[in-house]
Structure formats: C-alpha cells, structure tokens
Amino acid sequence: MVLQQLSDQLLAPRYLWWLWDGFMVTIYISLLAIILSTLIGFLLAIVGQSRTLIIRVLVNSYIALFRNSPLLPQLFFWYFGVGNILPLDIKLWLFDEPQLELGFWVLKMPSFEFIMGLIALTFYSSAFIAQEFWAGILGVKRGQLDASLALGLSRWQGLCLIILPQALRIAFPPLVGQYMNIIKNSSLTMAIGVLELSYVSRQIETETLKTFQDFALATLLYIIAVIVVGMIGNFYYHKILIKGAR
C-alpha cells in the first residue's frame, strides 16, 4: 500500500523523458549562446580599444543597449518584431523546419522559436561578456603596452601578444559566471515557445498536477548543468591558465 502511494507520487517514465528532452534543448541553446556570445564579446572588447571615436561610441552603445534592457522584452522583440519584418516566404520556410540532406546525414533546421531565442540570448549575453573582457584588459598594467611599443611592436601586436593573454586570465573567472547565467537565462526562452526545460516542466505540471516533483527535478537538472560548467571552468583556470603561466 505504501509502495503504491509512493509510486503514485512519482512522475511517469514518459514525463521523465520529456524533462530529459527539454534539458537537452536547454544544453544545446546554452552551448551555442556561450560560443557565439564569447566570440562577439571578444570582438567588441578588441574593437572597443580602437582610437577612432565613432567606433568606440558604437561599441559602447551596443553594450549599453543590451545590458540595460531586460532579456524578456528582447526575446519578444526578436520573435514578434523581427518575425513580422521577415518576408512571408522566409517565415513559412523557417516554420516548416526544412531539412538539408547530405548523403546519409540529414541536418534539420532548428525551429523558428529556437533561432530567435538563440539570437536574443546571444546578443544579450555578449554585452556582459564584452565588459568582462574589457575589465580584464584594463586589469593589465598600462606600462606593459608601453614596453611592447618601445620594443618595436605595433599597438595591435602588443595588445594581441602581451595584453590579451594576461587579460584572459583575469577575466576568465567572471566569464564562467556569465556562462552560468546563460544557462539560467535560457529558461526565459520558454516565453516564445522554445521547448526547453522550463517549458516542458510547465507542460508536465499542467497534465499531472505534480508541481513539486516536476519542478524539483527541473531545478535539479539546472543545478547540475551550472555546477558542471563551474567545475570545468575551475579546472581549466587552475590547471591550464594559471599553471601554464608559471
């Protein structure tokens, strides 16, 4: 009797698979956003060192725009705003989730919601990551760049060969924190219909009414993902960046 009551409180296996599928979507969109936002943020930090005023103004404007506005309105902007601007044929093509056949491999286009969610998450996160890179660059003593110029290196050579390796070591711990935030912020993409972990959890809760069990497992999966990212970042920082600098 007790075992039967306990079994009734647990989620059915099919709902556990739903959670796993949603978790995989969360991982995919988070990893892609981490990679893309790191590339964009790094480029912004480099370009922001330009002596041209208009370039610095544009970079600062980009960072201010995305840092000082919430992610949720940005998601709505990309999904509803940009989605309405796109030609009808392109929208229908995206909503059909076209496939690209490469011999034995079939590449399936992500859903329109996934693409818009990824774009919004990338642009939003890249502004914060650019600031972390920027802080790392500013954390390196100015005299080192002057010394590189005195040795005959150009400004960009000194920046790339002398400043950036040290700036990366300074900026890496905060960067890991931003990567953790990307995983957590990915939950907001449920607002535009991305079938990630939070969205699936709401669907399961609606069907089963087992709110505690459902969201407890979802929360545990988020915690595991964030902890794994933190452990990987900590290992890379201490075993490779710091040890390699000695």
Secondary structure, DSSP 4 states (H G I P E B T S, - for coil): -HHHHHHHHSPPHHHHHHHHHHHHHHHHHHHHHHHHHHHHHHHHHHHTT-S-HHHHHHHHHHHHHHHSS-HHHHHHIIIIIIHHHS-HHHHHHHHT--EEEETTEEEEPPPHHHHHHHHHHHHHHHHHHHHHHHHHHHTS-HHHHHHHHHTT--HHHHIIIIIHHHHHHHHHHHHHHHHHHHHHHGGGGGGGT--SHHHHHHHHHHHH--HHHHHHHHHHHHHHHHHHHHHHHHHHIIIIIIHHH-
